[in-house]
Amino acid sequence: MRYCQLFVLFVLIPALLVMSCKQPVHLAKHTEPVGDITGVYNTGNGDPQGGGALYVLPDHRFVIGFFGGALTGTWEINDTTVLFKQQVKPTGFKVYGRHNKQLGNNIRIFFDGFASSGTPAIGFEPVTKKVKRVFDDSSNNADFPYTSKFASIPQGILLAARMVDETGQIAVDSAWRMYVYNNPDKYNDFVAKYTPENTHPKSQNFYGIIKAGKLDFDQKASEKKPFTKNDRMFTEQLLSLPVNPDKAFYDPYYTEAEPGFEKDTLKYHFNAQKNAYIKLRSYTEGEESKPQKQDGSNGLNILYQYHEIRASVTSGQVNLDAKPIVTTKVRN
């Protein structure tokens, strides 16, 4: 799934973005669009895993579906040019927590996205602004999942990072963005997500040109196909999902479940004793206490709910300990 998401971010979307450099853009909407462009368009490159489909909906929303995920947004038309505006996902930090009896009075944190730029740091004394860098410069070589354990349950957590510029490097003279999370519920198992905040966010818009009933993306025309029943169910389900979910579900190895999985009662059942969703016909008693199998076959068999913890956000300077919590060896 991670490979396919990277494919869309670094291959599919950039290919579509090429049109923005080649076509003049007029943001005023055309009052009489040329024909009905709603339908399904193939945006793949022949790769059954990486290829995707573009769903253009009548209510001026769109979905790009690909193996392992999807992107959503809105569209508008001007003459024969269609502008697709991708929904912008929040940047910065997000933290989810739950109670984990196996950890006792210790805590564990899964750092998701912290290997990227921005030098994310963490501290457990928000008032003092003391933080410690999470990863070293070779963090891209660390093994998944990136977790660390700490002694004692904190009253609060401080996460901080500096903004990055258009090249992805730390912006010159940029202040630290500080996120303070209070922990009144005494959670001890956390998922911390980080998406770098950019001083010059890049536009994720892309364009298509209508030509004889087809949409042309960088000289690669795609013929419109009608929506099937499955297409409509797929897009309706995706567009009904919240942009900022207040909960998330992970297995013991920090693999995240797809939103809405719990609605599939033929596959999952809530076990009140374990306070978790159990995958019917796959879960075996006690497997959550065992290591993940190398082939990942026991992944997503038991899923725990994590609750979002709201943050107060400020900017300023921190007391940084540059020695990282997680150090990795560079692989040959």
Backbone bond lengths (Angstrom), bond angles and torsions (degrees), N, CA, C in turn:
res aa  C-N    CA-C-N  psi(-1)  N-CA   C-N-CA  omega(-1)  CA-C   N-CA-C  phi
1 M - - - 1.458 - - 1.519 110.49 -
2 R 1.365 117.76 -42.51 1.455 120.12 -179.27 1.515 110.90 -63.18
3 Y 1.364 117.95 -36.25 1.464 120.24 178.61 1.513 110.33 -61.88
4 C 1.329 115.90 -42.99 1.465 119.59 -175.90 1.519 111.24 -70.47
5 Q 1.326 117.81 -34.89 1.453 119.26 176.19 1.517 110.79 -65.17
6 L 1.336 116.36 -39.82 1.456 119.43 176.74 1.515 111.28 -65.70
7 F 1.352 116.74 -35.00 1.459 120.22 178.23 1.524 110.32 -59.54
8 V 1.334 115.61 -44.98 1.464 119.33 -178.07 1.518 110.59 -66.74
9 L 1.343 116.90 -41.58 1.459 120.21 -176.92 1.519 112.71 -69.26
10 F 1.342 117.43 -36.79 1.448 120.11 -172.12 1.524 114.10 -109.32
11 V 1.332 118.74 -9.08 1.457 120.98 -179.59 1.520 111.87 -122.71
12 L 1.337 116.73 -57.46 1.458 119.97 -174.91 1.529 111.98 -67.10
13 I 1.354 117.55 -54.61 1.452 120.44 -178.24 1.524 112.09 -62.97
14 P 1.362 119.51 -46.57 1.470 117.68 177.01 1.513 113.41 -57.66
15 A 1.341 117.29 -34.97 1.463 119.51 178.92 1.523 110.60 -64.74
16 L 1.321 116.40 -39.76 1.457 119.95 178.69 1.526 111.19 -71.80
17 L 1.338 116.08 -33.18 1.456 120.04 -179.28 1.519 113.00 -65.86
18 V 1.324 117.83 -20.46 1.460 120.83 179.80 1.519 111.10 -55.45
19 M 1.329 116.49 -32.83 1.457 120.21 -178.60 1.524 112.08 -61.24
20 S 1.328 116.90 -30.83 1.465 119.28 -178.89 1.518 111.62 -66.29
21 C 1.321 117.24 -22.07 1.462 120.64 179.35 1.516 111.90 -88.31
22 K 1.326 116.63 -16.91 1.452 119.84 -173.49 1.513 113.39 -106.27
23 Q 1.346 116.64 -16.83 1.459 118.79 -173.85 1.516 110.79 -115.94
24 P 1.325 118.59 136.74 1.464 120.41 173.36 1.513 110.13 -66.79
25 V 1.322 116.84 142.56 1.456 120.55 -175.00 1.513 110.30 -116.82
26 H 1.334 116.47 128.57 1.457 123.33 173.54 1.513 106.32 -125.81
27 L 1.307 117.34 115.72 1.453 120.31 -171.25 1.517 113.42 -77.43
28 A 1.312 118.78 -13.41 1.464 120.24 178.24 1.522 109.87 -65.13
29 K 1.317 115.97 134.42 1.464 120.38 -178.20 1.526 110.80 -77.03
30 H 1.317 114.58 141.23 1.459 120.57 176.90 1.521 108.32 -75.75
31 T 1.288 117.25 135.11 1.467 120.69 -176.47 1.521 111.97 -78.90
32 E 1.335 117.18 -22.85 1.457 120.42 179.98 1.530 108.93 -131.40
33 P 1.358 116.71 84.90 1.456 120.61 -177.65 1.524 111.96 -58.10
34 V 1.323 114.98 149.28 1.464 120.65 179.97 1.518 109.00 -80.71
35 G 1.321 116.97 95.36 1.459 120.90 177.02 1.520 112.47 74.87
36 D 1.315 114.38 -179.02 1.459 122.03 179.91 1.523 108.32 -100.51
37 I 1.334 117.67 115.49 1.469 120.40 -176.64 1.520 112.23 -95.92
38 T 1.339 117.83 -2.61 1.457 119.25 -177.59 1.520 110.19 -66.30
39 G 1.334 114.13 138.18 1.458 120.10 -178.30 1.516 110.43 156.32
40 V 1.330 115.67 -165.08 1.458 122.28 -176.80 1.519 108.54 -114.38
41 Y 1.354 116.15 131.16 1.462 122.02 -179.31 1.524 109.51 -124.45
42 N 1.299 116.12 139.67 1.464 120.83 178.62 1.522 109.66 -84.71
43 T 1.345 116.53 124.00 1.470 120.90 178.31 1.519 111.47 -114.52
44 G 1.341 117.14 11.87 1.458 121.09 -176.12 1.505 112.94 -78.93
45 N 1.347 113.94 172.91 1.456 120.26 -179.91 1.524 112.00 -119.08
46 G 1.330 115.85 19.42 1.449 119.41 -178.60 1.518 113.23 97.21
47 D 1.316 116.93 -10.93 1.456 121.46 177.77 1.521 108.32 -85.81
48 P 1.347 118.98 115.42 1.462 120.40 -175.76 1.519 113.17 -65.56
49 Q 1.342 118.06 -20.76 1.455 119.96 178.75 1.517 111.39 -92.28
50 G 1.327 116.64 -37.94 1.446 119.54 -175.81 1.512 113.86 -89.28
51 G 1.333 117.12 -24.87 1.447 120.68 -176.10 1.510 112.00 -64.73
52 G 1.336 116.77 156.95 1.446 120.16 -178.54 1.502 111.62 -139.04
53 A 1.331 114.30 177.05 1.458 121.20 178.15 1.514 108.46 -129.55
54 L 1.322 116.29 140.48 1.455 122.81 177.88 1.518 108.56 -103.03
55 Y 1.336 116.44 119.37 1.454 122.69 179.44 1.533 107.74 -103.81
56 V 1.331 117.12 113.02 1.462 122.35 179.32 1.523 107.49 -101.28
57 L 1.334 117.02 113.26 1.460 122.36 -171.64 1.526 111.61 -97.00
58 P 1.325 117.02 154.30 1.479 121.07 -177.76 1.523 113.85 -63.38
59 D 1.342 118.53 -25.81 1.468 121.04 -177.63 1.531 111.98 -86.78
60 H 1.326 116.73 18.89 1.469 123.61 177.71 1.527 112.96 67.11
61 R 1.316 116.29 29.93 1.457 121.42 168.78 1.523 108.40 -112.66
62 F 1.339 116.55 159.69 1.447 119.50 176.58 1.526 109.99 -140.40
63 V 1.310 115.22 160.02 1.462 123.13 176.81 1.518 107.88 -135.35
64 I 1.323 116.66 132.18 1.462 121.04 168.66 1.518 106.41 -105.51
65 G 1.313 116.60 109.37 1.449 120.99 -179.86 1.516 110.43 -96.72
66 F 1.319 116.14 136.55 1.459 120.87 177.52 1.517 108.32 -143.25
67 F 1.313 116.23 169.93 1.457 121.39 -177.43 1.524 109.70 -64.00
68 G 1.341 116.94 108.25 1.453 120.80 177.39 1.518 115.54 102.19
69 G 1.331 119.01 2.41 1.449 118.71 179.49 1.512 112.93 173.06
70 A 1.337 115.99 -165.96 1.458 120.85 -178.00 1.518 110.08 -163.39
71 L 1.331 115.58 158.09 1.455 123.79 172.82 1.524 107.44 -122.56
72 T 1.326 116.48 146.06 1.464 120.47 -177.78 1.527 110.17 -130.12
73 G 1.333 115.52 166.79 1.453 120.50 178.71 1.517 110.93 173.48
74 T 1.336 115.44 -162.40 1.462 121.67 179.55 1.523 109.24 -124.49
75 W 1.346 115.50 163.09 1.460 119.61 178.74 1.521 109.69 -135.67
76 E 1.332 114.91 154.23 1.460 121.37 173.14 1.521 108.06 -143.83
77 I 1.319 116.25 157.92 1.460 120.90 -172.79 1.524 110.55 -123.16
78 N 1.320 115.64 141.26 1.451 122.76 176.37 1.529 107.55 -137.53
79 D 1.322 116.10 110.08 1.468 120.98 -174.39 1.532 109.02 56.84
80 T 1.315 117.69 -113.20 1.464 120.44 -179.79 1.520 112.11 -109.11
81 T 1.334 117.33 10.40 1.463 121.01 179.11 1.520 109.93 -105.20
82 V 1.330 115.71 129.58 1.460 121.42 178.38 1.524 108.18 -109.37
83 L 1.343 115.79 122.82 1.455 122.12 178.65 1.533 108.74 -98.37
84 F 1.333 115.58 123.40 1.462 121.91 178.01 1.533 108.30 -107.16
85 K 1.347 116.60 121.13 1.460 121.86 -178.80 1.529 108.92 -107.89
86 Q 1.317 114.51 112.02 1.456 119.45 -178.39 1.527 111.12 -72.53
87 Q 1.325 116.60 138.88 1.459 121.08 177.58 1.524 109.02 -66.20
88 V 1.312 115.99 126.36 1.458 121.17 -176.54 1.525 109.77 -83.08
89 K 1.319 116.27 125.54 1.457 120.86 178.93 1.527 109.83 -86.34
90 P 1.328 116.67 149.02 1.465 120.28 -178.55 1.529 111.78 -60.56
91 T 1.332 116.39 147.42 1.454 121.50 175.37 1.524 109.31 -111.56
92 G 1.318 115.18 173.89 1.451 119.37 -177.40 1.524 111.12 95.26
93 F 1.325 115.92 -150.92 1.463 121.41 -176.62 1.531 111.52 -104.48
94 K 1.330 114.49 149.70 1.463 121.99 168.72 1.518 106.39 -138.95
95 V 1.326 116.46 138.53 1.458 121.06 -177.71 1.523 109.96 -128.44
96 Y 1.312 115.33 134.47 1.465 122.74 175.59 1.533 108.09 -123.22
97 G 1.334 116.54 146.48 1.457 119.54 -179.04 1.511 113.16 -140.50
98 R 1.327 115.32 161.91 1.466 121.69 175.08 1.526 108.45 -154.79
99 H 1.334 115.62 169.74 1.453 121.58 175.03 1.530 109.22 -91.70
100 N 1.325 116.32 129.75 1.456 122.23 179.96 1.533 108.38 -128.23
101 K 1.328 116.51 104.51 1.459 121.30 -175.78 1.521 111.99 -61.68
102 Q 1.315 117.55 -30.82 1.460 120.83 -177.69 1.531 112.27 -64.42
103 L 1.321 117.81 -22.22 1.463 120.97 -178.47 1.522 113.01 -87.23
104 G 1.323 117.40 -12.68 1.454 120.43 -179.76 1.513 111.18 61.64
105 N 1.351 116.29 -129.03 1.461 121.42 -179.79 1.524 112.77 -91.46
106 N 1.316 117.43 5.92 1.455 121.57 176.13 1.523 109.78 -92.55
107 I 1.317 115.87 168.11 1.454 119.57 175.61 1.523 109.83 -126.40
108 R 1.313 114.61 157.63 1.463 121.25 175.53 1.521 107.59 -133.26
109 I 1.334 115.34 139.42 1.462 120.79 -179.53 1.520 109.34 -127.35
110 F 1.324 115.63 129.34 1.464 122.16 172.17 1.517 107.51 -95.96
111 F 1.345 116.27 119.00 1.457 122.06 -178.55 1.521 109.61 -94.82
112 D 1.319 116.29 106.55 1.459 122.20 -177.41 1.530 109.23 -105.09
113 G 1.341 116.53 115.25 1.455 120.79 179.11 1.522 113.71 90.93
114 F 1.318 118.19 -1.54 1.460 121.37 -176.70 1.526 112.53 -73.59
115 A 1.325 117.52 -12.94 1.459 120.15 179.07 1.513 111.99 -77.47
116 S 1.332 117.30 -5.50 1.463 120.75 179.31 1.520 109.64 -83.06
117 S 1.331 116.38 -176.74 1.460 120.78 -176.01 1.523 111.38 -74.47
118 G 1.329 114.96 172.39 1.457 120.49 -179.73 1.510 113.12 106.50
119 T 1.353 117.35 -4.39 1.470 124.45 179.39 1.525 112.92 46.96
120 P 1.322 120.04 58.88 1.462 120.91 179.29 1.529 111.22 -58.37
121 A 1.323 115.00 142.38 1.458 121.32 -179.81 1.524 109.10 -137.13
122 I 1.338 115.48 160.34 1.462 120.25 -176.20 1.519 110.21 -137.02
123 G 1.324 115.52 148.10 1.454 121.88 175.36 1.512 110.26 -149.49
124 F 1.326 116.25 161.86 1.464 120.63 -177.82 1.527 111.73 -119.90
125 E 1.329 116.55 15.08 1.459 122.52 174.96 1.526 108.21 -130.76
126 P 1.334 116.83 75.39 1.477 120.28 -174.52 1.513 114.41 -52.82
127 V 1.335 117.63 -33.04 1.462 120.55 -176.77 1.527 110.89 -64.83
128 T 1.333 117.06 -37.85 1.469 120.77 -177.24 1.523 112.08 -82.80
129 K 1.338 117.12 -15.11 1.468 122.69 -177.41 1.527 112.22 61.00
130 K 1.325 116.22 25.68 1.456 120.53 175.15 1.522 109.78 -82.26
131 V 1.327 115.84 123.36 1.463 120.39 -179.89 1.526 109.60 -134.62
132 K 1.316 114.42 158.45 1.455 121.85 179.99 1.515 108.28 -126.51
133 R 1.312 115.75 133.85 1.460 120.10 180.00 1.524 109.44 -59.75
134 V 1.331 117.24 140.54 1.463 120.91 -175.83 1.525 111.43 -81.82
135 F 1.343 118.20 -51.69 1.456 122.06 -175.45 1.521 111.26 -118.74
136 D 1.339 114.77 158.99 1.459 119.61 171.81 1.521 108.94 -91.11
137 D 1.321 117.14 -175.02 1.466 121.45 -174.49 1.518 113.32 -70.16
138 S 1.346 117.30 -16.90 1.468 119.72 -179.81 1.518 111.47 -100.92
139 S 1.356 115.99 26.91 1.461 120.66 -174.53 1.515 113.38 -62.62
140 N 1.335 117.49 -23.03 1.464 119.21 179.69 1.519 112.02 -66.30
141 N 1.354 116.44 -11.33 1.451 120.12 178.86 1.526 112.54 -96.86
142 A 1.335 116.98 1.39 1.458 119.99 -179.76 1.518 110.22 -71.86
143 D 1.325 115.39 152.87 1.460 121.23 -179.19 1.529 110.17 -85.94
144 F 1.320 115.97 140.62 1.460 122.12 176.85 1.528 108.36 -78.49
145 P 1.342 119.57 143.69 1.467 126.89 -4.17 1.530 111.72 -84.76
146 Y 1.323 116.29 152.51 1.458 121.53 -178.32 1.529 108.76 -88.55
147 T 1.324 117.57 93.83 1.462 121.23 -176.93 1.525 110.29 -123.37
148 S 1.325 115.11 152.75 1.464 121.95 174.67 1.520 108.48 -141.50
149 K 1.340 115.08 147.29 1.461 121.36 177.03 1.523 109.58 -107.75
150 F 1.342 114.90 146.18 1.446 121.54 179.40 1.529 108.84 -134.88
151 A 1.327 115.57 149.73 1.459 120.40 179.99 1.522 111.02 -81.11
152 S 1.313 115.41 139.55 1.470 125.41 175.55 1.527 112.57 72.16
153 I 1.324 114.22 147.46 1.461 121.37 -179.34 1.526 108.73 -87.46
154 P 1.337 118.27 122.44 1.464 120.33 -175.10 1.518 112.99 -80.96
155 Q 1.334 115.07 154.54 1.454 120.31 172.68 1.526 110.81 -74.68
156 G 1.321 115.20 -28.68 1.456 119.99 -179.63 1.513 110.98 -154.69
157 I 1.330 115.57 161.23 1.462 122.68 178.78 1.526 108.03 -127.68
158 L 1.323 115.93 134.21 1.458 121.36 175.76 1.523 108.66 -112.71
159 L 1.323 116.18 121.19 1.465 122.21 173.92 1.524 107.82 -113.63
160 A 1.316 115.76 136.04 1.459 119.50 -176.57 1.518 110.34 -142.29
161 A 1.323 115.65 148.29 1.461 121.70 176.20 1.520 108.48 -158.04
162 R 1.323 115.37 157.51 1.459 120.30 176.11 1.517 109.28 -96.66
163 M 1.326 115.64 151.39 1.459 120.43 -179.83 1.525 109.73 -71.27
164 V 1.327 115.50 154.82 1.458 120.96 179.15 1.529 109.08 -111.69
165 D 1.342 115.42 156.78 1.461 119.45 179.95 1.520 110.16 -91.53
166 E 1.353 116.14 -170.21 1.461 120.23 -175.47 1.524 113.44 -66.16
167 T 1.352 117.56 -15.63 1.472 120.83 177.91 1.517 111.93 -92.66
168 G 1.334 117.33 -4.38 1.455 120.55 -178.15 1.512 114.01 90.37
169 Q 1.348 116.61 0.32 1.456 121.23 178.39 1.530 109.75 -92.05
170 I 1.334 115.81 160.38 1.462 120.00 179.98 1.521 109.85 -59.64
171 A 1.308 116.14 129.03 1.451 121.26 -178.30 1.534 110.43 -68.01
172 V 1.328 116.00 136.46 1.458 121.42 -178.15 1.535 109.99 -61.98
173 D 1.342 114.84 132.03 1.475 121.83 176.98 1.532 113.49 60.49
174 S 1.309 116.80 21.44 1.463 118.74 179.50 1.524 110.72 -79.49
175 A 1.319 116.20 140.02 1.461 121.07 177.93 1.520 109.71 -76.99
176 W 1.309 115.00 164.52 1.465 120.18 175.61 1.527 108.85 -79.94
177 R 1.317 114.92 140.26 1.460 121.21 171.41 1.514 106.62 -96.69
178 M 1.334 116.90 120.56 1.463 122.00 -173.38 1.531 110.87 -113.02
179 Y 1.318 115.34 127.78 1.462 122.73 179.81 1.534 107.72 -115.18
180 V 1.329 116.54 118.52 1.459 121.54 -179.64 1.525 109.02 -106.37
181 Y 1.338 114.98 124.66 1.462 122.01 -179.51 1.533 108.53 -116.05
182 N 1.328 116.41 115.28 1.457 120.16 173.55 1.527 109.49 -80.61
183 N 1.320 115.57 150.10 1.468 120.27 -174.06 1.525 111.16 -126.98
184 P 1.346 118.10 60.97 1.467 120.48 -178.51 1.522 113.59 -66.88
185 D 1.332 116.99 -22.90 1.464 120.34 -179.37 1.521 112.93 -84.81
186 K 1.331 117.21 -0.90 1.462 122.11 177.36 1.530 112.57 59.60
187 Y 1.310 116.86 41.24 1.452 119.95 173.62 1.524 109.01 -65.06
188 N 1.339 115.64 149.37 1.469 118.88 179.09 1.526 113.16 -131.74
189 D 1.308 117.40 3.36 1.467 121.64 177.51 1.531 106.30 -128.92
190 F 1.342 116.21 117.11 1.459 120.27 -170.44 1.529 112.19 -125.47
191 V 1.326 113.85 149.18 1.457 122.68 166.97 1.518 106.61 -117.44
192 A 1.322 116.56 119.69 1.464 121.83 178.84 1.518 108.61 -113.01
193 K 1.334 116.37 118.54 1.468 121.71 -179.40 1.520 109.56 -105.80
194 Y 1.338 114.79 143.65 1.458 118.90 179.29 1.522 110.62 -138.01
195 T 1.335 114.88 128.72 1.460 123.04 171.20 1.514 107.26 -124.13
196 P 1.340 119.42 119.93 1.460 121.13 -175.10 1.524 112.55 -54.84
197 E 1.323 115.29 138.91 1.463 121.36 174.69 1.520 108.20 -89.32
198 N 1.318 116.08 124.66 1.455 121.51 -173.58 1.518 110.90 -101.81
199 T 1.336 116.13 136.91 1.453 119.95 177.74 1.526 111.33 -70.13
200 H 1.326 116.82 -24.83 1.465 122.09 179.00 1.532 108.33 -133.40
201 P 1.337 116.79 76.67 1.470 119.05 -178.32 1.526 111.63 -55.90
202 K 1.326 115.34 134.29 1.460 119.84 -179.99 1.526 110.21 -82.02
203 S 1.305 115.01 140.82 1.460 119.65 178.41 1.521 109.69 -68.98
204 Q 1.316 115.54 135.49 1.458 121.10 176.03 1.529 110.94 -103.36
205 N 1.336 116.46 17.20 1.460 119.84 177.53 1.525 110.06 -72.98
206 F 1.309 115.58 151.55 1.464 120.46 172.90 1.519 108.63 -145.26
207 Y 1.327 115.71 167.65 1.454 121.16 -171.01 1.523 111.51 -130.41
208 G 1.313 114.70 151.69 1.451 122.11 172.28 1.520 109.50 -132.71
209 I 1.318 116.88 148.18 1.461 122.07 179.51 1.523 109.20 -110.98
210 I 1.342 115.78 129.33 1.464 120.35 179.58 1.526 109.18 -79.74
211 K 1.322 115.33 122.70 1.461 121.39 178.54 1.523 109.11 -138.38
212 A 1.315 115.46 109.75 1.467 121.24 176.42 1.524 112.67 51.49
213 G 1.325 115.54 48.19 1.456 119.47 177.29 1.511 114.53 79.53
214 K 1.331 117.67 4.39 1.461 121.53 179.80 1.526 109.14 -116.59
215 L 1.331 115.41 161.12 1.462 121.21 172.84 1.518 107.98 -106.04
216 D 1.326 115.79 125.26 1.456 121.85 -176.09 1.524 108.89 -102.44
217 F 1.348 116.40 117.47 1.455 122.79 175.64 1.521 108.42 -113.11
218 D 1.333 116.83 105.22 1.462 121.77 178.05 1.525 111.06 52.07
219 Q 1.306 115.41 52.67 1.468 122.98 177.02 1.526 113.13 66.95
220 K 1.339 116.97 17.06 1.459 120.71 176.87 1.527 107.24 -119.20
221 A 1.307 115.27 90.72 1.467 120.47 -175.02 1.523 110.79 -75.17
222 S 1.329 116.11 143.00 1.448 122.16 178.03 1.517 109.12 -125.52
223 E 1.298 116.20 126.78 1.460 121.62 -179.01 1.518 110.53 -80.34
224 K 1.324 115.10 140.61 1.458 120.68 -179.10 1.513 111.28 -73.95
225 K 1.346 115.45 138.24 1.455 122.11 174.22 1.522 108.42 -120.46
226 P 1.314 117.85 149.30 1.469 119.56 179.85 1.529 111.02 -71.98
227 F 1.341 115.68 156.34 1.454 121.02 176.85 1.528 110.41 -70.03
228 T 1.333 115.31 136.11 1.459 120.25 171.41 1.529 108.34 -95.38
229 K 1.301 117.17 172.86 1.458 121.37 178.18 1.521 110.16 -61.50
230 N 1.336 116.84 -41.13 1.467 120.51 179.22 1.530 111.77 -66.61
231 D 1.337 116.65 -35.49 1.462 120.41 176.99 1.519 110.59 -60.71
232 R 1.320 116.31 -44.84 1.465 120.51 -178.22 1.531 110.96 -66.58
233 M 1.317 117.48 -40.97 1.461 120.83 178.70 1.529 110.33 -64.32
234 F 1.352 116.32 -40.81 1.452 121.92 -179.09 1.526 111.81 -63.42
235 T 1.325 116.60 -48.72 1.464 119.91 -178.14 1.521 111.91 -70.08
236 E 1.318 118.14 -38.97 1.459 120.71 178.92 1.520 111.35 -61.99
237 Q 1.331 115.86 -40.61 1.467 119.99 179.86 1.528 111.08 -65.66
238 L 1.326 116.70 -43.79 1.464 120.06 -179.09 1.516 112.18 -66.07
239 L 1.312 117.25 -44.04 1.458 120.78 -176.27 1.522 112.67 -73.07
240 S 1.318 117.53 -13.97 1.461 120.47 177.81 1.527 112.23 -86.30
241 L 1.339 117.06 -9.00 1.460 120.53 -177.81 1.527 110.13 -77.56
242 P 1.339 118.32 141.75 1.465 121.00 179.71 1.525 111.61 -70.87
243 V 1.331 116.29 146.77 1.462 120.85 177.78 1.523 110.15 -70.54
244 N 1.330 116.45 -39.47 1.466 122.16 178.95 1.525 109.38 -117.02
245 P 1.321 118.27 83.09 1.468 119.89 -178.51 1.522 111.38 -66.26
246 D 1.342 116.00 142.26 1.461 120.01 179.48 1.520 112.23 -91.43
247 K 1.323 115.95 7.20 1.459 120.14 175.61 1.525 109.14 -152.08
248 A 1.320 115.17 158.38 1.456 121.26 178.31 1.522 108.05 -146.97
249 F 1.320 116.70 156.05 1.454 121.44 -177.63 1.523 109.74 -122.86
250 Y 1.343 115.35 131.96 1.459 121.68 179.85 1.520 109.93 -134.01
251 D 1.336 114.99 151.17 1.460 119.13 172.26 1.531 108.39 -85.77
252 P 1.329 119.74 177.69 1.473 120.77 -177.18 1.524 113.89 -62.66
253 Y 1.339 117.35 -13.39 1.464 121.62 -177.32 1.538 110.74 -106.42
254 Y 1.322 115.43 12.99 1.469 124.40 175.67 1.523 113.20 64.23
255 T 1.300 115.80 35.89 1.459 121.20 166.72 1.522 107.18 -90.91
256 E 1.319 116.80 125.44 1.466 120.63 -174.89 1.515 110.79 -84.45
257 A 1.324 115.70 138.17 1.454 121.49 177.61 1.520 110.47 -81.26
258 E 1.315 116.30 152.36 1.451 120.93 176.03 1.529 109.98 -66.20
259 P 1.331 118.97 138.54 1.464 121.04 178.76 1.521 111.21 -56.17
260 G 1.320 115.67 137.79 1.453 120.85 177.23 1.514 115.18 85.98
261 F 1.341 117.26 4.56 1.467 119.59 -178.00 1.524 111.33 -59.95
262 E 1.353 116.92 -32.69 1.460 121.34 -174.08 1.527 112.68 -66.89
263 K 1.328 116.45 -14.14 1.462 119.47 178.11 1.530 111.89 -75.52
264 D 1.316 116.29 -16.84 1.462 120.76 178.92 1.523 108.90 -84.24
265 T 1.325 115.96 82.71 1.466 121.20 -175.39 1.523 113.05 -71.95
266 L 1.323 117.43 -11.69 1.457 119.78 175.50 1.526 111.15 -79.80
267 K 1.328 115.99 -17.20 1.468 120.12 -178.39 1.526 112.44 -108.98
268 Y 1.354 116.98 -35.71 1.458 120.49 -175.96 1.534 111.26 -124.27
269 H 1.332 114.44 146.18 1.464 121.66 177.52 1.519 108.72 -134.85
270 F 1.352 116.64 136.66 1.456 119.96 179.75 1.518 109.72 -80.45
271 N 1.337 115.98 125.81 1.455 123.11 177.93 1.523 108.50 -102.97
272 A 1.330 116.68 108.06 1.457 121.11 -174.94 1.521 111.97 -64.59
273 Q 1.324 117.93 -35.45 1.458 121.19 -179.24 1.532 111.38 -64.00
274 K 1.328 116.87 -40.54 1.460 121.37 179.32 1.529 111.86 -89.36
275 N 1.325 115.65 -10.38 1.468 121.09 -176.49 1.527 109.98 53.53
276 A 1.300 115.11 47.61 1.467 120.68 -176.31 1.520 109.31 -155.07
277 Y 1.341 114.97 160.72 1.453 120.77 174.90 1.534 109.20 -89.68
278 I 1.316 115.58 131.86 1.458 122.49 -178.21 1.527 109.15 -107.12
279 K 1.305 115.82 134.29 1.456 120.28 177.29 1.519 109.19 -82.81
280 L 1.324 115.69 113.51 1.456 121.40 -177.53 1.523 110.55 -62.20
281 R 1.325 116.12 142.35 1.473 124.73 176.63 1.523 113.59 71.63
282 S 1.343 117.70 -2.18 1.465 119.27 179.81 1.519 112.34 -122.10
283 Y 1.332 116.92 -37.03 1.453 120.25 -176.32 1.523 111.70 -70.92
284 T 1.343 115.54 139.48 1.465 121.91 172.77 1.524 107.79 -120.29
285 E 1.313 116.33 141.08 1.446 122.67 -174.74 1.533 112.04 -54.99
286 G 1.335 115.55 129.10 1.457 121.36 175.46 1.509 115.79 85.37
287 E 1.338 118.58 -0.31 1.465 119.23 -175.65 1.524 113.04 -67.87
288 E 1.339 117.21 -19.88 1.459 119.65 179.90 1.530 112.25 -67.64
289 S 1.337 116.71 -16.43 1.472 120.63 178.75 1.523 112.00 -95.15
290 K 1.306 117.28 1.23 1.461 121.52 -178.24 1.530 110.33 -106.87
291 P 1.340 117.79 157.41 1.470 120.17 178.14 1.518 111.16 -63.69
292 Q 1.305 115.30 156.34 1.455 119.94 176.89 1.524 109.67 -69.88
293 K 1.313 115.60 140.05 1.459 120.29 178.11 1.528 109.87 -67.95
294 Q 1.319 115.82 149.02 1.457 120.05 -177.79 1.517 112.80 -58.98
295 D 1.321 116.74 -34.09 1.464 119.13 -179.75 1.524 112.26 -85.72
296 G 1.339 116.69 -0.38 1.456 120.70 177.65 1.511 114.36 70.34
297 S 1.317 117.58 15.49 1.469 120.40 -174.37 1.520 113.13 -68.48
298 N 1.336 117.52 -19.19 1.465 119.13 178.21 1.523 112.08 -98.98
299 G 1.326 117.25 13.80 1.460 120.82 176.89 1.517 111.37 -73.72
300 L 1.338 116.35 145.00 1.465 124.29 176.94 1.528 113.38 65.97
301 N 1.336 117.61 15.29 1.461 120.18 178.05 1.520 112.16 -77.51
302 I 1.337 116.65 -28.12 1.455 121.61 175.04 1.529 107.35 -136.58
303 L 1.315 116.44 130.83 1.459 121.30 -172.26 1.522 110.64 -127.87
304 Y 1.335 115.02 128.95 1.456 122.24 -178.95 1.521 110.38 -105.26
305 Q 1.321 114.71 143.43 1.464 119.53 179.12 1.519 110.56 -88.76
306 Y 1.330 114.99 130.61 1.461 122.86 175.20 1.528 108.12 -111.09
307 H 1.331 115.86 137.88 1.454 121.56 -177.40 1.528 110.42 -101.65
308 E 1.340 115.81 137.30 1.453 119.39 179.01 1.529 110.72 -66.77
309 I 1.326 116.05 138.89 1.451 122.58 174.82 1.520 107.44 -109.41
310 R 1.314 117.39 123.44 1.451 121.85 -177.46 1.528 110.57 -74.91
311 A 1.325 115.66 150.25 1.458 120.64 -176.93 1.516 111.55 -121.26
312 S 1.326 115.47 154.35 1.463 121.72 165.88 1.523 106.08 -103.54
313 V 1.340 116.75 134.23 1.458 121.63 -171.48 1.523 110.22 -117.26
314 T 1.328 115.51 131.04 1.456 121.68 176.49 1.533 108.87 -137.90
315 S 1.313 116.21 170.94 1.464 122.04 175.97 1.518 109.14 -124.60
316 G 1.327 115.96 149.41 1.456 120.11 179.89 1.511 110.85 163.34
317 Q 1.315 116.75 -151.87 1.458 122.62 -179.76 1.528 110.13 -112.15
318 V 1.332 115.77 153.03 1.457 121.98 -179.91 1.528 109.56 -122.67
319 N 1.327 115.68 164.06 1.461 122.10 172.07 1.528 107.68 -94.51
320 L 1.329 116.42 95.72 1.461 122.19 -169.19 1.516 112.35 -93.94
321 D 1.331 114.92 130.12 1.455 122.83 166.41 1.522 106.00 -99.06
322 A 1.330 117.00 108.53 1.460 121.17 -172.78 1.524 113.46 -74.98
323 K 1.336 117.24 -11.38 1.459 119.15 178.07 1.523 108.94 -71.89
324 P 1.341 118.08 119.50 1.471 119.99 -171.69 1.519 113.59 -72.70
325 I 1.319 114.39 152.59 1.461 120.85 174.40 1.516 110.38 -70.67
326 V 1.328 116.28 -42.82 1.465 122.07 -178.84 1.518 108.67 -109.42
327 T 1.332 117.20 121.57 1.466 121.92 175.11 1.512 108.55 -114.52
328 T 1.304 116.39 143.42 1.470 121.06 -177.65 1.518 109.94 -129.93
329 K 1.311 114.81 154.53 1.451 120.95 176.42 1.513 109.39 -93.55
330 V 1.320 116.12 136.29 1.456 120.70 179.01 1.519 109.22 -69.26
331 R 1.329 115.59 127.58 1.456 120.39 -178.79 1.520 110.43 -84.28
332 N 1.316 115.11 142.45 1.464 120.01 177.51 1.525 110.02 -77.83
